[in-house]
Amino acid sequence: MDTNKMREQFEEFMRRKPKRMRGAYLRAFEAGWKSSREAVVVELPGAEGYGFSEDAAQAMRDECANAIEAQGLKVAP
């Protein structure tokens, strides 16, 4: 499941909670969400050995890294 979809589902859950309870839930969620994003690091394979130019492989790798980082995750250097 897309991480943005999970977040949307949680936010919908929060809207159904009484206002007096939302602050504590949101603080816990934000801390947990941030920690979970920082804990996940994706290691991509190198750009060599794919049967096409190394420049094309590197471009594909860079696009993959950008897509992963757009989801709030880190890509190993």
Stockholm file with secondary structure:
# STOCKHOLM 1.0

chainA/1-77         MDTNKMREQFEEFMRRKPKRMRGAYLRAFEAGWKSSREAVVVELPGAEGYGFSEDAAQAMRDECANAIEAQGLKVAP
#=GR chainA/1-77 SS CCHHHHHHHHHHHHHTSCHHHHHHHHHHHHHHHHHHHHHCEECCCCSSSSSSCHHHHHHHHHHHHHHHHHTTCEECC
#=GC SS_cons        CCHHHHHHHHHHHHHTSCHHHHHHHHHHHHHHHHHHHHHCEECCCCSSSSSSCHHHHHHHHHHHHHHHHHTTCEECC
//
